[in-house]
Amino acid sequence: MDRSWASIVEDGYYLRESRSTALIKMTTPLIFVTGATGFIGSQVVATTLRAGYRVRLSIRRAEQEATLRELHPGYGDKIETCIIPDISQRESFKDAFQGVDYVFHLASPIPGGGNDFKQDYVEPAVRGTEAILYAALEFAQIKKVIVMSSVLALAPVTALLTKDISIKGEYHKR
């Protein structure tokens, strides 16, 4: 069994590799993924599909669907997409989280958005993560939400160590 970074889900710790391709759709867990077009996200999607799970991928634009399907040939019936242009809006997930068992939040603001690090990267990343966590609270069937670090981890530490940045909320309580 592969116990890599993407092996987090099913039994609470590890994604079990499945050799069976004849899984019934109704009983196969559905995993929602943001950031599926990124480097780490595409690897998580590939590992998840190989393990036999179904995925619902959040995309910003409809054109991204064809690219994602090309990246993962042979999994047509196991890949769904939903267009969510702005993940910072909690209501964006009202339909997207229907039937979802697990959430991998891997998306972050796209580099090149501006020169104000806090305003252009930190705040949108925090708002997006909060929106996903609060939205997930509204769906009892969601068993886990996995949040992975982003491009913000590469920022100079001094950019993040100011008294102006605070993360508020009670999304961690269920």
N, C-alpha and C positions, 0 to 999 in steps of 0.2 A: 504494500500500500504506500502511495506517495504521501509523505507528511510534509509537504512544502507549504509556503505561505498561503497558497490558494486552497489549502486543505483545512478549511475551518468549519464547515457547516454541519452536516447531518447529525452526528451524534453529540453535537455541542462543541466539538473540537476539530474533527477531521472530516473532510469530504471523502466519502467512500467511492473508490473507482468501481464502476459498473461495467461488466462485459456484455450485459444484455442490451440489445437495441430494441427489444420488443416491449418496452415499458408502456403501460397504459397511461395516456395523457392525464386522465383524472387523478391518478395516484402518484404521478411523477411531480416532485416539488418544482415550483416555479420560482426562479431567482431573478429579481429586478436588479439591473446594473446601470449605474450612471458612469460616464467616462469610458464607455466601451470602445470608443475610437482612439483612445490614448494607448500608450505602450503597455502600461500595467493592466489597464482595463481589457485590452484585446487578449492578453495572456490569461486573465481571469475567466473571460468568456470561453476561450478555447479549452481550458482545463475543466470548466463546468460542463460544457457540452460533451467532452470526452467521457466525463463521469456519468453521463446519462441524464442530466438534468435539462429542464426547459429553461429558456431565458427570455426575459422581456427587457429590451434595451432602450434606454432613454437616449433620444437623439435630438439635436437642436434644429436640424433641417431635414426635410424629406429626402434630399439627395444622398444623405449619409447611409440610408438603408441598403442601397445596392452595394456600396463599398463593404459594409459589414457582412452581407451575405457572401460576397466574393472571398472575404477573409476566412469564412467558415463554411466551405462547401460541404454538401452532404447532410446538412442539419436543417434544411428548409422548414420542416414542420416543427422544429424545436426552438425556432427563433421568432420572436415577436418584437415589434418596435412600437414606440410611442413617441410622438414629437412633444418635447417639453423645451421650448426656447429659453425659459428662465426658471431654473430650479430653485430660485429664492422665493417663489410663490407657492405656499403650502397647498393651495387649491389645485395646483397643477397635477398633484398626485392622486386626486379623488378617483379618477378612473384607472390611472396607471397602477395603483396598488391593489386593485380588485384581484383576488385569488393568489396574491403573491405570498410566498412562504418565508423568503429571506431577501434582504436588501444588501447589496454591496454599493456603497457610495464612494466612488473613485474620481468623480469629476471635480474640477476646480476652474476658477476663472482662466480664460485664455490669455497667455502672455501677449503683451503689446497693447493692453487696454489703456495705458496711460503712465504718467510719471509719479503719481502719488501712490506709493506702495500700500499704505493703509486703506485708502479709499478705493483703489482699483483692484486690489487683490485680497487683502485680509477681510475687509467687511463683506464683500460678496461671497467669499468662501464660508464665512461664519453664517451669513444669512441662508445660504444654500443648505448647509448642514443642519441648521436649526429647522428649516422648512421640512426637510426629509424626516428628521426625528419626530417633530410634532405630528406630521402627517401619518407616520407609522403608528403612532399611539392610537389613531382612530381605527386601526385594522387589527382586531384581536388575533387573526390567523398568522400575522407576521411574527415569527419566532425569534429572529435575530436581525439586527442591523449592524453591518460591519462598515466602519468608516476608516478609510485608509488615507494616509498622509498625501500631500500634493506638492505642487511646485513651490508652495509657500515654505516648505521645509528647507528650501535652498536659499532663503533670504538671509541677509546678514542678521545675526542675533540682535544687534542694536535696533534694527527696524521693528522688532516685535516687543522689545523690552521698554515700553513706555507706559505711563500710568493711564493713558487714554484708551487703551484696549481692554474691554471687558466682555466676557461672554455671559450673557444672562439667559435665564430660562430654567424650566423644570422638566425638560424633555427626557431627562434621565430617569424620571420617576414614572412608574407604570402602576 
